[in-house]
Amino acid sequence: MSGRVISSESRDGFDLERLELDLNGIEPVPAIFVRPKPNGRRVPVVLFNHSHGGFYHVGKTEML
C-alpha cells in the first residue's frame, strides 16, 4: 500500500489532508484525513471504511 498527499490545509481547530491511496494497483482510492490540532485534551476518533464488496464503482462519489 502506498499513498500521496493531494492537498493540505489548516482550518480552525484541525488540519485536513486529501489523499490518494494505492491499495490494490487497480485504481487510486481517494481519502480524507482530519487531524485535530493539539490542545492538551483527548479527542474521539472516527474511522470510516467504505465497503464495496469488490465492486469498485460503488461509492466513488461518496463523501463524509
N, C-alpha and C positions, 0 to 999 in steps of 0.2 A: 504494500500500500504506500502511496506517496500523495503529495498534495502541494498546492501552491496558493499563496495569498493573492486574490484578485484585487481587493481594495481593503483599506483600513481607515477607520475614522474614530475620533474621540467625541463622545457625547457626554451630557451631564450625568455623571454617576457611573458610566460604563464605557468600555471600548467595544467596537463592533468590527469584526472581520468577515469578509465574504471570501469563501474558499472554493477551490475546485479540487476534488479528490479523485484519484485514480485507484479504484477499489478492485477492478477486475480486468483492466486492459481493454474493455469493450467500449466504454463510453464514460466521459467525465461526469462526476456527480457534484452538483452544487451543494454548498453547505454554508451555514451561518454560525459564527461563534461569537457569543456575547460574554465579555468578562467584566464583572463589576470592578470599579476602582477600589483600591484598598481603603477601608475606613475603620479598621480595628474590630469590626464585628463579623460574626459568622453570617453567611447568606445561604439561602437554599439553592439547590442545583436542579435544573430541569433538563432531562435528556429526551430528545425525540428522535426515534429511529423509524423512518418510513419503511414499511414492509410492502414489497411489490410482488413477492412470490415468483420472481424470475421474469415478470412482465415489465420490462424497463420503462415503457412508455407511461405506466401508471404513476401518477403523482408528479410528473415532470414540472408542472406549474404550481404545485402545492407550496405555500409559504406559511411560515409561522407568524 
